[in-house]
Amino acid sequence: MKIIAIVGPTAVGKTALAIELARKYNGEIISCDSMQVYKGMDIGTAKPTREEMAQVKHHLINIKMPNESFSCADYAVLAKKAIADIEKRGKTPIFCGGTGLYLDSVIEIPSFCETAKDEEYRRYLENYAKENGNESVHKMLSEIDPESALATHHNNLKRVIRALEIYKCTGVTKSEWDRRSREVKPPYDATVLFLSCEDREEMYRRIDKRVDIMMAEGLMFEVRGLYEAGLLDSKYTSAGAIGYKELLPAVTGQSTVDVGVMELKSATRHYAKRQLTWFNKKKDYHKIYVDKENPLQRAMEILGDFNG
């Protein structure tokens, strides 16, 4: 099954390109954004407008309330169902969004060791690191899986512990599991278009403009409404969404709107940097610089006579 995916940092035009490609290739769009799943969080998550969603069918948007839990594993299950549904109707699945982990959960080869968990052993290793230093736990990994140890810095304690946990639960090293995974055929034939800006300052300008537009569209009212409904409690994952936690202090009177907007722009820039770091690691993604070339024209050159 062939699919198209459009990824990249915020404010680079992913939605507009996805809609154009959906028209060209008889497609339907599957959102790949961890926060667009939540109802009522429309402006801050830059959801497609009603007009845009009327043009092309969208999936996995507005499927949960902000006080409901939703994980990457949940996403993978629903996204694969959406692919099957779209394929059954003879159309092309087009992923669109900036949550790289969610896309990976669908298009990359599933790891055989994903379900290997031992919470007690993990806590033991965390305590051991506190008492003896991160290097001591890293040394344990070096003895059983030198390949993983070499690829993981001793201060990346979470990854070191995860590799040890995998070995304890399965008796097979993480590096060996990774090797086995590479021998398995990927579940889908995915062409991934990675939108970015060659000029980093241009990306920042786009982000600032996006925030200004959100404010003009009523983001403060949206945040206030969610807060008054009790849906921005810190115990909910959705409350951590960029655009809400930065403006909440202004809603509660602990800060000002101007400070909130400034912090929102800063947080969005930092998030965009993390997105770029994630996607730049994907060597098989097709990078398109939206500030240097026509995204639609370049995308069609890459896709050619794409036939899902």
Secondary structure, DSSP 8 states (H G I E B T S, - for coil): -EEEEEE-STTS-HHHHHHHHHHHTTEEEEE--SSTTBTT--TTTT---HHHHHHS-EESSS-B-TTS---HHHHHHHHHHHHHHHHHTT-EEEEE-S-HHHHHHHHS---TTTT---HHHHHHHHHHHHHH-HHHHHHHHHHH-HHHHHHS-TT-HHHHHHHHHHHHHHSS-HHHHHHHHHTS--SSEEEEEEEE-SSHHHHHHHHHHHHHHHHHHTHHHHHHHHHHTT---TTSGGGGSTTTTTTHHHHTTSS-HHHHHHHHHHHHHHHHHHHHHHHHT-TTSEEEETTTS-HHHHHHHHHTT---
